[in-house]
Amino acid sequence: MLHEKEDADFIAMMSGELQEAITEQVNLAAERGNDQVSWQEFAGNYQ
């Protein structure tokens, strides 16, 4: 492909930047145990 080298370079660059931007890892197993958020609560209606 014409842009394979450019794509690989871009992905490598973004991977490094994304790793630097991550400040906290999320524990997905713990998050799955949380109650589901309703659409009303998601919209900011906490009543």
C-alpha positions, -999 to 999 in steps of 0.1 A, spaced: 0 0 0 10 35 -6 6 48 29 16 18 50 48 34 62 30 67 71 2 48 89 27 27 109 46 59 119 14 77 129 2 47 150 36 45 167 35 82 175 -1 82 188 5 51 209 33 69 228 13 100 232 -17 81 245 3 63 270 17 96 283 -19 110 285 -32 81 306 -30 92 343 -51 65 359 -59 30 349 -96 19 352 -104 -13 370 -130 -27 346 -139 -56 368 -149 -32 396 -167 -9 372 -189 -38 360 -201 -43 396 -214 -7 397 -251 1 393 -262 11 358 -267 48 352 -301 57 338 -305 81 309 -321 106 333 -291 105 356 -267 106 327 -285 138 316 -279 153 350 -314 147 365 -305 131 399 -340 132 414 
